[in-house]
């Protein structure tokens, strides 16, 4: 049994699925080359994980496309199948603050403060 860890790095919410798919294919390229797993299985496993992540991130946590996430999960290859270890799933979510809100705070605070330079 071969064990792996897939990490997305920081990625915007609207692109996590593509990042997971590409990352999994990149990690599995040498494994596919020796015949331990098929391209179809890698595609199926990526889709399975992405459906689960969509449910968590979009349906339940209500992230938007501009929010940023970082995903990490362990998995193994067993008898030609990719098996996700959901207990190892780690999700970090960073919410985007609208530019208008940031600008408002800056304008409010800069009237009474001047940064040292």
Secondary structure as UniProt FT lines:
FT   STRAND          2..12
FT   HELIX           13..15
FT   HELIX           16..33
FT   TURN            34..35
FT   HELIX           39..54
FT   HELIX           55..60
FT   TURN            65..66
FT   STRAND          68..78
FT   TURN            79..80
FT   STRAND          81..94
FT   HELIX           99..110
FT   TURN            111..112
//
